[in-house]
């Protein structure tokens, strides 16, 4: 893969292709998949013919000069992800409970996932934001739960690396600084937590997030989003980072609707 941009497009499109063949009739899935694959081919071809001068920040994820900053970027991003609980390698907050169930059912049951119990009435289908799990769940079908979680961790790490890389390009800074910005950017919710204490602990032990003091008006930080709603957050961040990254380039812009189309599926 020559470009982080190309890899980002594939990252966003793969779950939808899997969804087509897992949830949609083949008479519909095959034509739609062919249309999408043709569109992807055009986008990737257009991206690969675009060149950047040395005066611009290089787009390729794999031609970054390996330096101490690059190593720190990789380690910091992996550590951030590790502490989120994704993959089950660290403490998981209670929002992971049903996300683990969704992931397990995508692994163990045929797609589309349905539930049929005589005492509960008609057949019911799993309806949720399942796209982010599909690549890992597909691997899980021929492996086991431990490998499935490792695949999910790896998929999430790839997404975060792409996000921070695009963000670094947009801000004209290093990937390490972009990762630090993403991790630390937040409001002063610690003050709200101290001034408006809840009946349950919000600081220690860290079983919930600081923004709960604001009720429905909370504005979750990026770290909170990763720790609680990663399956929705990472694709959204990637789309926004790609759009921002493209807008600062006068030589290459894909229509914004292309990204919105891929993400909305």
C-alpha positions in Angstrom: 0.0 0.0 0.0 1.6 3.2 -1.2 -0.4 5.7 0.7 -2.1 6.1 4.1 -4.9 7.7 2.2 -5.5 4.6 0.2 -5.3 2.4 3.3 -7.8 4.7 5.0 -10.3 4.3 2.2 -10.0 0.5 2.4 -10.3 0.7 6.2 -13.6 2.4 5.9 -14.9 0.4 3.0 -14.1 -3.2 4.1 -16.8 -3.4 6.9 -19.5 -2.3 4.4 -18.4 -5.0 1.9 -18.6 -7.6 4.7 -22.0 -6.3 5.7 -23.3 -6.6 2.2 -22.5 -10.3 2.0 -23.5 -11.0 5.6 -26.8 -9.2 5.7 -28.1 -8.5 2.2 -29.4 -10.9 -0.4 -26.8 -11.9 -3.0 -29.0 -10.5 -5.8 -28.5 -7.1 -4.2 -25.2 -7.6 -2.5 -23.2 -8.6 -5.6 -24.2 -5.6 -7.8 -23.6 -3.2 -4.9 -20.3 -4.7 -4.1 -19.2 -4.5 -7.7 -20.2 -0.8 -7.8 -18.3 -0.1 -4.6 -15.2 -2.0 -5.7 -15.2 -0.1 -9.0 -15.5 3.2 -7.1 -12.7 2.1 -4.7 -10.5 1.2 -7.7 -11.0 4.6 -9.1 -10.3 6.3 -5.8 -7.1 4.3 -5.2 -5.9 4.8 -8.8 -6.5 8.5 -8.4 -4.7 8.6 -5.1 -1.7 6.6 -6.4 -1.1 9.1 -9.3 -1.0 12.0 -6.9 2.5 13.2 -6.0 3.6 15.4 -3.2 6.7 17.6 -3.2 9.2 17.6 -0.4 7.8 20.9 0.8 4.6 19.1 1.9 4.1 16.5 4.6 4.4 13.1 3.0 1.2 11.1 2.8 2.6 7.6 2.9 2.3 5.8 6.2 5.1 3.4 5.3 7.7 6.0 4.1 7.8 7.9 7.4 11.5 8.2 8.5 12.0 5.9 11.4 13.2 8.0 14.3 12.7 8.2 18.0 9.6 10.3 17.4 8.1 7.5 15.2 8.8 4.9 17.8 7.3 7.0 20.6 4.2 7.6 18.4 3.7 3.9 17.9 4.3 3.1 21.6 2.1 5.9 22.9 -0.8 5.1 20.5 -0.6 1.4 21.5 -0.5 2.2 25.2 -3.5 4.5 24.9 -5.4 1.7 23.1 -4.2 -0.9 25.7 -5.6 1.1 28.6 -8.9 1.5 26.9 -9.9 -2.1 27.5 -10.3 -3.0 23.9 -9.1 -6.5 23.4 -9.6 -7.3 27.1 -6.0 -6.6 28.1 -6.8 -4.0 30.7 -9.8 -2.9 32.8 -13.0 -2.6 30.9 -15.7 -0.2 32.0 -19.3 -1.3 32.1 -20.0 -0.1 28.6 -17.8 -2.9 27.3 -20.3 -5.5 28.7 -22.8 -5.3 25.8 -20.1 -4.6 23.3 -18.4 -7.8 24.2 -21.8 -9.6 23.8 -22.3 -8.1 20.3 -18.8 -9.1 19.3 -19.3 -12.6 20.7 -22.6 -13.1 18.9 -21.0 -11.9 15.6 -18.4 -14.5 16.2 -20.6 -17.4 17.2 -23.7 -17.0 15.1 -24.4 -16.9 11.4 -24.9 -13.5 9.8 -27.3 -11.8 10.0 -27.4 -12.5 13.7 -30.9 -13.4 14.9 -32.4 -14.5 18.2 -35.3 -16.9 18.2 -36.8 -18.0 21.6 -40.3 -19.4 21.8 -41.0 -17.5 25.0 -40.0 -14.2 23.6 -42.1 -14.2 20.5 -41.0 -13.6 16.8 -37.5 -13.8 15.6 -35.5 -10.7 16.5 -32.4 -9.4 14.6 -29.3 -7.9 16.2 -29.5 -4.2 15.3 -26.5 -2.2 16.3 -23.5 -0.3 15.0 -21.8 -3.6 14.0 -19.6 -2.5 11.2 -16.4 -1.9 13.2 -16.4 -5.5 14.5 -17.0 -7.3 11.2 -13.4 -7.7 10.1 -12.3 -9.1 13.5 -15.5 -11.2 13.8 -14.8 -12.8 10.4 -11.4 -13.8 11.6 -12.9 -15.0 14.9 -15.2 -17.5 13.0 -12.2 -19.7 12.2 -10.2 -19.0 15.3 -11.1 -18.4 19.0 -12.0 -15.6 21.4 -8.5 -14.7 22.3 -7.4 -14.3 18.6 -10.6 -12.4 18.0 -9.8 -9.9 20.6 -6.2 -9.6 19.3 -7.6 -9.0 15.9 -10.0 -6.3 17.3 -7.0 -4.7 19.1 -5.0 -4.7 15.9 -7.8 -3.3 13.8 -8.4 -0.5 16.4 -4.7 0.3 16.5 -4.5 0.6 12.7 -7.4 3.0 12.8 -5.8 5.2 15.5 -2.5 5.3 13.6 -4.3 6.4 10.5 -6.3 9.0 12.4 -3.2 10.5 14.1 -1.2 10.4 10.8 -3.9 12.4 8.9 -4.2 14.8 11.9 -0.4 15.3 11.9 -0.5 16.1 8.2 -3.4 18.6 8.6 -1.7 20.3 11.6 1.7 20.2 9.8 3.3 18.5 12.8 4.6 15.1 13.9 2.4 12.1 14.4 3.6 12.0 18.0 2.3 15.5 18.7 -1.0 14.7 16.9 -1.4 11.6 19.1 -0.7 13.6 22.2 -3.3 16.2 21.2 -5.9 13.6 20.6 -5.2 11.9 24.0 -5.1 15.1 26.1 -7.7 17.3 24.4 -10.5 17.7 26.8 -12.6 20.2 28.8 -12.1 20.9 32.5 -14.5 18.2 33.5 -12.5 17.5 36.6 -13.8 20.8 38.0 -17.4 19.9 37.2 -16.9 16.6 38.9 -15.5 18.3 42.0 -18.3 20.9 42.2 -21.1 18.6 41.3 -20.3 15.2 42.9 -22.4 12.2 41.9 -23.7 9.5 44.2 -21.3 7.1 42.5 -17.5 7.5 42.2 -16.4 9.4 39.1 -12.7 10.0 39.9 -11.5 7.1 42.0 -11.9 4.3 41.3 -12.1 5.2 37.6 -15.1 3.1 36.7 -16.9 5.8 34.7 -15.9 9.0 32.9 -15.6 12.5 34.2 -18.2 14.0 31.9 -21.2 12.4 33.7 -21.5 15.5 35.9 -23.0 17.4 33.0 -25.8 15.0 32.3 -27.1 15.1 28.7 -25.0 18.2 28.1 -21.7 16.3 28.4 -19.1 16.8 25.7 -17.0 13.7 25.8 -13.2 13.9 25.3 -11.5 11.7 22.7 -10.1 9.5 25.4 -13.6 9.0 26.8 -14.9 8.2 23.4 -12.2 5.6 22.8 -12.7 4.0 26.2 -16.5 3.8 25.9 -17.8 4.0 22.3 -14.7 3.0 20.2 -16.7 1.3 17.5 -18.4 4.6 16.6 -15.5 6.9 17.5 -12.6 5.6 15.4 -14.4 5.5 12.0 -15.8 9.0 12.6 -12.4 10.4 13.6 -10.8 8.9 10.5 -13.4 10.4 8.2 -13.0 13.9 9.8 -9.2 13.7 9.8 -9.2 12.6 6.1 -11.5 15.5 5.2 -9.5 18.0 7.1 -6.2 16.6 5.6 -7.5 16.9 2.0 -8.8 20.4 2.4 -5.3 21.7 3.2 -4.0 20.2 0.0 -4.5 22.3 -3.2 -3.2 19.5 -5.5 -5.5 16.7 -4.4 -9.1 16.8 -3.2 -11.7 14.0 -3.4 -15.3 15.2 -3.2 -16.4 15.3 0.4 -19.4 13.2 -0.4 -17.2 10.2 -1.2 -16.0 10.0 2.4 -19.5 10.7 3.8 -20.8 7.9 1.6 -18.3 5.3 2.7 -18.8 6.2 6.4 -22.6 6.3 6.3 -22.8 2.7 5.3 
